[in-house]
Amino acid sequence: MEGKKVIGTLTESTVLEVWHREGGILDISTPVRDLMTKDVIQDIQPNATVEDARKVMIKKRLTALLILHGGLPIGILTKYDLLNHVTSWL
């Protein structure tokens, strides 16, 4: 965030790549800004349905959606969240 604007994304993949590149050492004092990409993940409104989220993830081949309310992030919905939701019915 910069002010009230989302300016980038830090992914698991990026953290693992840096950790591997640095020989298994990840400096915990490294600013997130130094690791994040400038790409902002796709957002979805909090009143969207699970089916809406599933369709967006499949169509755009995404693993996560940023949940925004009033332009500010209030959560992240991942493919694992969706799978957990579906399997909780079993």
N, C-alpha and C positions, 0 to 999 in steps of 0.2 A: 504494500500500500504506500502510496505517496499522497498525503492528504486524504482525500476521500476517493482516490482512484486506484484501482488494481493495476499494477504496472508489470507484473510478471508471475511466473510459476516456478516453484521448486518441486521437482518430481523425484520419486524413489530412484528412478533410473539414473538421474544426474548425480544424486548422492552416491550411489553405488559405483558409478564410473569414476568419480573423483577419489573415492576411497580406494579403489583398485589402482588408479594411476599414481596415487601417493604411497603405494606400498602397504596398504592396509592401515594407514594412519589418516584420520580425518580431524583436522584442527577445529575443535569446538568453538574457537573464537572467530572463525571465518564468518564474515557477514553473509546473510542469506543472499543479498544483492549480488555477491560475487559468484554464486552458484546457480541462481535462477536464470531461466530463459526469459526473453522479452515477450514471448508468446503468453497470452492470457487464455486459460482454458475456457471452453464454451460455458456460458451461464444458462441458468434456468430459474424461473420464478418459484418461490416457495409453495405456491398453490398449484403447481403442475402435478399431474398424476404420475404414479409409478410407470404407467404405460407410456406417457409422454416422454419421460426420462429414458425409458428403454428404447423407444423409437429413435430419439436423437442420438443416443450412444451407438446404436447399430448403424444408422444412416451415415454418421460421421466417423465411425470407428474410434470412438472415444472410450477411455477407461474411467473417466470421472467428469463430473459436472460441478461447476461452482454455483452455489445457491446465493442469489442476490436479493436483497430487500432494500428498496430505496437506493439502489446503486451500490450498496455496501454488502460485502460477503458475510453471510451468516452461517455458512456450512459448505461441506463438500459431500456430494453423493458419488460413491464409487460403484464400479461393476460388482464388487464384493458385497456392498450393501444391498444391491438389487438381488443378487443370488441368495444372500442370507434371508431376505424378505420372502422370496419364493419358496425356499426350502423350509422355512419355518412352518409352512402349512402342512408339511408332510408328517 
